[in-house]
Amino acid sequence: MDGFDFAAQNRQRAVSFPSVREADTISLQLALNPIIARDGFRVRHDGYRSYGYVNPQENGLFIDKYDGRANVKMVVIYKNDRPAATVRLCLFDATGTMPDADRVPAMEIFETEIREMLSGFATPGAPQRAVEVSRMARSPDFANDTSVVQALFRAVGYLVLYYQADVVLNACRPHHVPMYRRFGFQKIQEPRQYPNLTYKAALTACFRAHFGSARSELPFLRGISTEDAVYGSLISGERTALYAPEPESPVNAPAAAAA
């Protein structure tokens, strides 16, 4: 899944995030044009390279065969207008109604297991949609910035709502499995070698029955809804402020220098 890591001192408190400083603005945007996409691919390359997960690319971009498919959406996180992080969600739609949605990246190593798991949903009125969280990465410049991690996971929450997913899949490194358990995920399969990367990944999944508790218990998901302004702005493709400094009140503004 990921080209980022928590700093060692933060691993035991992975769901507790500090508030964003008043001077910071964190925003997010779907990569619906080449400029935003390039920001995301560069952050992904730099993040994965910083941990030695991929070989360096001459163009400084990390792109794979799933990027650009109709079933994929990538979000780029900006901090003070600097590209800081990125994450990609890929839809699997068992109904066959969405173009390209017959496959997600984790099927490169867990195809049989994923299809068997989802085949249990293929009955009238039962869940038939899954999304995979993949290619999560932070720029090395923000490697220890937990406010950026908070924004990443909140972006994931909005896209899960958008896709009306019934299962969230995640192929993550083994030492991240305990963290995702705290997020409501279950380990489905033991780690296997990921193609073209230098690490093994375990298959985890979070089912709809756990979504409600995750949204109420996890700080980075509290209050998300398809009705809020951030959701509408994000899905429309706008640069959307997730956390921004409060405008200064005239009462609290510094007094102007005397003439």
C-alpha positions in Angstrom: 0.0 0.0 0.0 2.3 2.6 1.3 5.4 4.7 0.8 5.3 6.3 4.3 5.9 5.4 7.8 5.1 6.8 11.2 8.1 8.0 13.2 9.0 5.4 15.8 7.9 7.5 18.7 4.4 7.8 17.2 3.7 4.2 16.4 2.1 3.5 19.7 -0.4 6.4 19.4 -1.2 6.0 15.7 -4.8 7.3 16.1 -4.0 10.4 18.2 -3.1 13.4 16.2 -2.1 16.9 17.2 -4.0 19.9 16.2 -2.8 21.8 13.1 -0.9 25.0 13.9 -2.8 28.2 13.2 -0.2 29.2 10.6 -0.7 26.0 8.6 -3.2 25.3 5.8 -3.7 21.8 4.7 -5.7 21.2 1.6 -6.5 18.3 -0.7 -7.4 17.9 -4.4 -8.3 15.1 -6.7 -5.8 14.6 -9.5 -8.1 15.4 -12.4 -5.5 17.2 -14.5 -1.9 16.5 -15.4 -0.4 19.1 -13.1 -2.0 17.7 -9.9 -1.3 14.2 -11.1 2.3 15.0 -11.6 2.5 16.4 -8.0 1.1 13.1 -6.7 3.4 10.9 -8.8 6.4 12.8 -7.7 5.5 12.7 -4.0 4.8 8.9 -4.4 8.2 8.4 -6.1 10.1 10.4 -3.4 8.2 8.7 -0.6 8.8 5.2 -1.8 12.4 5.9 -2.7 13.1 7.3 0.8 12.4 3.8 2.2 14.1 1.9 -0.7 10.9 0.4 -2.0 11.4 1.3 -5.6 14.3 2.0 -8.0 14.8 5.7 -8.9 13.1 6.8 -12.1 14.7 9.2 -14.4 11.7 11.5 -14.5 11.3 11.3 -10.7 7.7 10.0 -11.0 6.3 6.7 -9.8 3.4 5.6 -12.1 1.9 2.1 -12.6 -0.6 0.5 -14.9 -3.5 1.3 -12.7 -3.0 5.0 -12.8 -5.4 6.6 -15.2 -8.0 3.8 -15.2 -11.6 4.8 -14.9 -12.0 3.1 -11.6 -9.2 5.0 -9.9 -9.1 8.3 -8.0 -5.9 9.8 -6.6 -5.8 12.6 -4.0 -2.9 14.9 -3.4 -2.5 16.6 0.0 -0.9 20.1 0.1 0.5 21.8 3.2 0.9 25.5 2.7 0.6 24.9 -1.1 3.5 22.4 -1.1 2.7 18.8 -2.3 3.0 16.8 0.9 1.3 13.4 0.4 -0.9 11.3 -1.8 -3.2 8.3 -1.8 -5.1 6.4 -4.5 -8.3 4.5 -4.2 -9.3 1.8 -6.7 -12.9 0.5 -7.1 -13.8 -3.1 -7.7 -17.4 -3.4 -8.8 -18.7 -7.0 -9.0 -21.8 -5.8 -11.0 -19.6 -5.0 -14.0 -21.4 -1.6 -14.4 -18.3 0.6 -14.1 -15.5 0.6 -16.8 -12.2 -0.9 -15.6 -13.6 -1.8 -12.2 -13.0 -5.6 -12.7 -9.6 -5.4 -11.0 -7.6 -3.7 -8.2 -3.9 -3.7 -7.6 -4.0 -6.1 -4.6 -5.2 -8.8 -7.1 -1.6 -8.9 -8.3 -0.9 -11.1 -5.3 -4.2 -11.9 -3.7 -6.6 -12.3 -6.6 -8.0 -15.7 -5.7 -8.6 -14.6 -2.0 -10.2 -11.3 -2.9 -12.6 -12.8 -5.5 -13.5 -15.6 -3.1 -14.2 -13.1 -0.3 -16.3 -10.9 -2.5 -18.2 -13.7 -4.1 -20.1 -14.1 -0.9 -21.6 -10.7 -1.6 -23.0 -11.6 -5.0 -26.6 -12.1 -4.0 -29.5 -9.7 -4.6 -29.4 -6.8 -2.2 -26.0 -7.7 -0.8 -22.8 -5.7 -0.9 -20.9 -5.9 -4.2 -18.4 -3.0 -4.1 -14.9 -2.9 -2.7 -12.3 -0.2 -2.8 -8.6 -0.7 -2.3 -6.5 2.0 -0.6 -3.1 2.0 -2.4 0.0 4.0 -3.1 -0.2 6.0 0.1 3.0 8.1 0.4 4.4 11.2 2.1 7.1 13.5 0.8 10.3 13.0 2.8 10.0 16.7 3.7 6.8 15.8 5.7 8.0 12.3 6.9 7.3 13.1 10.6 4.2 15.4 10.1 1.2 13.6 11.6 -1.2 16.3 10.5 -0.5 15.2 6.9 -1.3 11.6 7.9 -4.5 12.8 9.4 -5.4 14.5 6.2 -4.5 11.4 4.1 -6.9 9.2 6.1 -9.7 11.7 6.1 -9.3 11.9 2.3 -9.7 8.1 2.2 -12.8 8.4 4.2 -14.4 10.8 1.8 -13.6 8.6 -1.2 -15.0 5.5 0.6 -18.3 7.5 0.9 -18.1 8.6 -2.7 -17.7 5.0 -4.0 -20.4 3.7 -1.5 -18.0 0.9 -0.8 -19.0 -2.1 1.3 -15.4 -3.4 1.8 -12.2 -1.4 2.1 -9.1 -3.5 1.1 -5.6 -2.7 2.0 -2.3 -4.5 1.1 0.0 -3.1 3.8 3.4 -3.9 5.2 3.3 -6.4 8.1 4.3 -3.9 10.8 1.3 -1.7 9.8 -1.2 -4.5 10.4 -1.7 -3.7 14.2 -2.3 -0.1 13.3 -5.0 -1.0 10.8 -6.6 -3.4 13.3 -7.2 -0.3 15.4 -8.9 1.3 12.4 -11.3 -1.7 12.1 -9.5 -3.8 9.6 -9.1 -7.6 9.8 -6.1 -9.5 8.4 -7.3 -11.7 5.6 -4.0 -13.2 4.3 -0.4 -13.4 5.4 2.2 -11.2 3.7 3.4 -12.0 0.2 6.0 -10.3 -2.0 4.6 -7.4 -3.9 5.6 -7.2 -7.6 8.1 -4.6 -8.5 8.5 -3.4 -4.9 11.0 -4.5 -2.3 8.5 -5.4 0.5 5.9 -8.0 1.3 2.3 -7.0 2.0 -0.5 -8.6 4.0 -4.1 -8.4 2.9 -6.4 -6.6 5.3 -10.1 -5.6 4.9 -12.6 -3.4 6.7 -16.3 -4.3 6.3 -19.3 -2.0 6.3 -20.4 -3.3 9.7 -17.3 -1.5 11.1 -17.6 1.8 9.2 -19.9 3.5 11.8 -17.7 2.8 14.7 -14.6 3.9 12.8 -16.2 7.2 11.9 -17.2 7.9 15.5 -14.0 6.7 17.2 -11.2 7.7 14.9 -10.2 11.4 15.1 -9.5 11.7 11.4 -12.9 10.4 10.4 -15.2 12.2 12.8 -17.9 14.2 11.2 -17.3 13.2 7.6 -20.4 13.1 5.5 -21.5 13.4 1.9 -23.4 16.5 3.1 -20.4 18.6 4.3 -18.8 21.3 2.2 -15.4 19.6 2.1 -16.9 16.5 0.4 -18.7 18.4 -2.3 -15.7 20.6 -3.0 -13.3 17.6 -3.1 -15.4 15.5 -5.4 -15.9 18.5 -7.8 -12.2 18.7 -8.3 -11.5 21.9 -6.4 -8.5 22.6 -4.2 -10.2 22.1 -0.8 -9.0 23.5 2.5 -9.3 20.7 5.1 -7.5 22.6 7.9 -6.9 26.3 7.6 -6.1 29.1 10.1 -9.1 31.0 11.4 -9.4 34.5 9.8 -8.2 37.1 12.2 -10.9 39.0 14.0 -10.7 42.8 13.8 -11.0 42.8 17.6 -7.9 40.6 18.0 -5.9 42.0 15.1 -2.7 43.9 16.0 -3.3 47.6 16.2 -2.1 49.6 13.3 0.9 51.7 13.8 0.1 55.3 14.7 0.3 57.7 11.9 
